[in-house]
Amino acid sequence: MSAMGMLRGGLIVPLAIELAPGWSLGGQTQVDWVHYDPAGHGLEWGNTVTLGRDITERWAGFIELAARIAPESGLPWQGQFDLGFTWEARAGLQLDFGCYFGITRSAPDYVPFLGLTWRY
């Protein structure tokens, strides 16, 4: 496969707004150039809308709606409802966990997740 055949990339445009003390609204749109084997390359689009709430000084929760479509893949669009929590262990170190729940037949029924963010 040529170097161009291995090329992949994307663009994410995020948005974050503080609604009121302790409440936030966020979202993003994402476009990715991906490789489908053996069909070649195609575009995938994803969008999210997230509502967050501080619970304590170190804990927060969020709910999110997410959608993804990949026309060249031949698969139907995927929709999901996400629920999760974040815990700031210390300044610059955050743990997040929760679960994604499929709301369309093409999305997985549920996907638990655990993440770690370290800002240095």
N, C-alpha and C positions, 0 to 999 in steps of 0.2 A: 504494500500500500504506500502511496506517495505521502510526502509530508502534508500536502493539502488535504489528503483523505483523512488525516488524523486531526485536522483543525476543528476545534470546538471553542465556544465562548458564549458570553452573554452580557446583558446589561440589566442592572437592577436600579429602579428609581424609588427610594423610600420616602415616606412622609410621616412625621410625628408631630402631634399637637397636644398640648396640655389643655384639657377641657375645663377643669376646676381643680382645686388642690386635691391631690391624691387620685385623680382620674386622668387617663390618657386615651387618645385615639390615634391609631397608626394604620398604615397601609403601605403596600408596595405593588408595583407592577414589574414584571420580569419577562424578558425575552431572551431565549437561549437558542444558539445554533448548535444542533446536536447531530450525532451520527446514528443512523438506523441501519443495522446490518440485516440483509444485504441491500436495502433500498437506497442507501446513500444518506445525504444530509437533509435536514428540515428544521423548521422553526417550532419552538414550543413557547406558549405564553402562559404566565401564571399571575394571579392577582390575589391579594389578601386584604382583609379589613379586620383590625384588631381593637378590642376595647380592653383597657387595663385598669386595675384598681390596686392602690397600695393597701395592704392589710395591716402591717406594722411597719416599723422603720426598716426592717430587713426583708420582710415577706411581701410579695405581690402576687396577684392572680390575673389571668387573662382568658378571654374567649375570642375566638377568631373564626371567620369564614374564609375558606380558600377555594380557588378554582384553578384548574390547569387544563389546557387544550393543546393537542399536538396533531394538527391536521394530517401531516405526512405519515404519521404512525399508523393511521387507519383505526385508532382507538377512539371511543367516545370521550367527551369531556369528563373530567373528574371533579367532584365537589366534596368538600369535607368540612366538618365542624370540629374545631380544636379547643381543648380546654387544658390549661396548665398553670403552673406556679413557678415563681422564681424566688431564690433565697440568696441574699448577698452575704456570703460567708465572712468576707472582710473587704475592705476597699480594693476594687480591681478584680475580685474573684467572685463569680456568680454561678450558681447551680440552677438549672431549669429542668422541669420534668412535667409530664402530663401525657395526654393521649389524643391522637387524631382519630375521628370517627367518620367513616364514609357516609355521604348522604346521596350518592349516586351509585348505581350498580357497578360502574366501572372502577370505583374507588375501593381500596381495601376496607374491610369492615371496621377494623381498628388497628392502630399502630402506636404502641406506647413509646415514649421517647425520654431520654435523659441527656442533658447537655451540660457543658462546662465552658464558661467564658473567662478568660484571663486577660486582663488589660495591663500592659506593662508600660 
